[in-house]
Amino acid sequence: MCGDQRILTQQFGTASFLFRPPYGAYNNNTKIAMGECGPRAIVWWRESMQVRRMEYQDPGKKLRPGDIILVHFRGPAKLKGATMTEMFANLLKLIREQGFAVARLEDYIQPPAGH
C-alpha cells in the first residue's frame, strides 16, 4: 500500500485518500497500513455493475441512497461484445430508472488537511 501511494504521488502529484480493498477483504493489518501510508477511508461497495446488468446485495434488487457501485474498467475480451461506453450507458440507465444520479465520492468524503 505504501509503495503504491508513493508511485501515485510520483506520477500524479498526489495519492489517493480512499482505499478499496481487493475483493472487499481487509483486516486489522490493512487498517494499520492505511494509518501508516495515507488512505483515509475504506470504500465499501454495495452493488457491482456487470456488462449489461447490476448485481445487488439488497434482496429487493434496488439501489438505496448513498450506495456505492463497483465498476471495473474491462478490456474488449471481457465485455462480451459490448464497449466500455455501452457498459457505462447501461449503468447510467439503471441508476436513472431508480430515480438516482451519479455522484463523486470525493464530494462526500473530504481529503485530510494538506492532501
N, C-alpha and C positions, 0 to 999 in steps of 0.2 A: 504494500500500500504506500509506504513512504517513497519507494523508488518511483512508482507511478506518479505520485504527486510532484516529485522533482522533475520528471520528464514533462508533465503537463505545464509546469511553470516555465521550463526552458523553452518549450515550443509555442506556448500561447500567452506567456506573461502572467498567468495566474493558474491556480489549481482549483479543482472542484471542492466545494464545501458540502456537497451531497454525495452519498455513497449508496449504491445499490449492490447488496451482496449477491454474488453469483448464485443462482437458483434459490435465492432467499435464505440461504444458510449462513448463519453467523452465531458466534458465541462470545463469551467474555473476553477471549483473546482478541477478537475482532474489535470490540469496543475499546480495549486498551490501545490497540494500534491506531484506531481513529483518534484517540486523545493525543497520541504522540505524533501523528502525521498530518492532521489538519481537517479532515472532513468533520462537519458539524452535526449532520443528521443522517441516519439510516433511512433510506427511502424504501417504503414497503408498498407494493402494488396490490391491487385487488383483482384486476382483470388483466387479461393479455389478449392482444389482437393477433389473430392468425391472418392468413392471406385474405380471406373473404368473410370471416366470422369472428365474433368475440367469444372468448372463454371466460365465463363468470364464476366467481366464488360464491356469490349470493345465490341461494337456491331459487329465488324468484327470477333469476337471469335478467337483472336490470341494474343499471347504474344507480349510485347514490351520490348525493352532493359530497364533493371532496375526494371521490375515488381517483386513484392513480392507475393509469393503464400502461402496462408494459408493452412496448412495440419494438421488436428487433428489426433493424435495417438489414435486409437479406439480399443476397446476390440472386441473379436470374435463375440459377439452378434450383433454388429453394422457394421460388414464388409461384410454382405450378402454372406457368403460362401468363401470369399477371406481371405488372410492373410495380415498383415502389409507389408510383403516383396513384395507380389503381388501388393498391392496398390502403394508402392513406386516405383516398377518397371514400373507400368503404368504411374506414374508421370514423371519418367525419360524419358520414351519413348516419351510422348507428348512434353516434353521440347526439346529433341533432334530433333524430327521431324520438329520443327520450327526453328532449327538452333541455339539453345541456350544451355547453360551449367548451372549447379547449382553453386552458389557461396554463401559464408557465409556473412551474414550481417556485422559481425564483421570485415570483410576485407574492408568494405566501410564506416562504422560508427565507429570511434575510441572512446575508453573509455576516460572519463575525466582523467586528470593527477592524479596520486596517486590511481587509481582504480585497 
